[in-house]
Amino acid sequence: MEEIFYYRNNRLHCDEIDLQEFSRSKRTPFYLYSQKRIEQNCQTVIEAGKDLDFLPCYALKANYNPAILKLIQNLGFGADVVSGGELFFALRAGFPPKKIVFAGVGKTASEIELAIRTGIHSLNIESAEEFYLTREIAGKLKIETPVAFRINPDIGAPTHDYISTGKHLNKFGIPLNDALRLYQQAFEDKWLKPVGIHVHIGSQITDPKPFLETAEYLKDIIDQLRKKGFEISALDLGGGIGIDYYNDFKKPQREYPLKTILPSYLRAFKNLGVKLVVELGRSIVGDAGLLITRVLYRKQTPVKKFLIVDAAMNNLLRPSLYHAYHSVVPLILNDNAKDRFDVVGPVCESGDFLATDREMPLTERGDLLAVGGAGAYGQVLASNYNLRPSIPEYLVSGKEVRTIFKGQTAEELAQKYDW
Ligand code: LLP
């Protein structure tokens, strides 16, 4: 596969863009995404599902910049939404209602009503009480409402505890027996139309085993449902496929879990006569994004060396929240000696870091660094903490760079308060 991020003459490029050259006149920090990489990832998904009854959806939560949504929508994807806000953005980006799925443990009555009126593919129910409310609203509106039941399979996944979702100690999904009981009640209801089941075991999973375990589990449930005489037309397999956060762009990318996991996961359900839905977020946009940041200061204590950069936890929360690893590389490679640094931001928290104890070549004030794997759960998790305005986003395609979010100013933050 064509490399999108690569060094040429020791300078990091995205597609045809020399990033040092591009960044020189730009306000830092900023996010930069590759259109080509997003398209490649989408094509990999489409390829994995060819010859199958398949609805690939994009999980908006990973990155809902409108330009990115429109790009993915144009490639034929559906959308996975988790709030009224995401449903609004999905519709605005042109995703057809029949290609939208809505999951989430805490849908409000007005979100449920909006989803029913919109005529989406399925509301994925996550508790008995949510089921009863949905039944009541569908009955009041007299609109046929497709529902799926998110099952909690009690399957663990090797990922951070905060993003593992498929165990009984997690708040997500419904235990199997309760779900089967609700499936029956939906079946008997005049307005609800049970279309299938849904499962999502967690995120940033790079090992195929938990997916294949889930496949066996789901096939068994389909069997049980069919034996009871229940129609099941769709199987929503969730998302969760991880990316390679260790890519330093010096060698061709080593790992591409989307390609090694998705085809075999989907093929496990071949000939079952159900439509397969996936809800992929990170694996579509994660490795298509960089966070570009500038070295402000170098600082040494008796026990540590710090690189203080202008991006912080308010821009990219993942390292602080999950101790997540992101590659951090210079835009211009040099032969300087290496040393170990904590790469930290200006925010007034000791938990504000982008990397800890990281071996890196020596840099100077003003040098630019790229943080890899920043396309998913980056800008969407950003905040204005310490009154730091949100930062610009750019989309690269060939030699073109488009500003897809211009960033905020302090003045605009004041205006949020009509001030
Ligand atoms: N479907 C459901 C029901 C989900 O809860 C999620 C993610 C997805 C699909 C998409 O999962 P993906 O393909 O992106 O793994 N902020 C965390 C990730 C939280 C994921 C939440 N749910 C992080 O930065 O790692």
Boltz pocket constraint, residues with backbone or C-beta under 6 A from the ligand:
constraints:
  - pocket:
      binder: B
      contacts: [[A, 59], [A, 61], [A, 62], [A, 80], [A, 103], [A, 104], [A, 163], [A, 200], [A, 202], [A, 203], [A, 204], [A, 238], [A, 239], [A, 240], [A, 241], [A, 279], [A, 280], [A, 281], [A, 282], [A, 283], [A, 318], [A, 322], [A, 376], [A, 377]]
      max_distance: 6.0
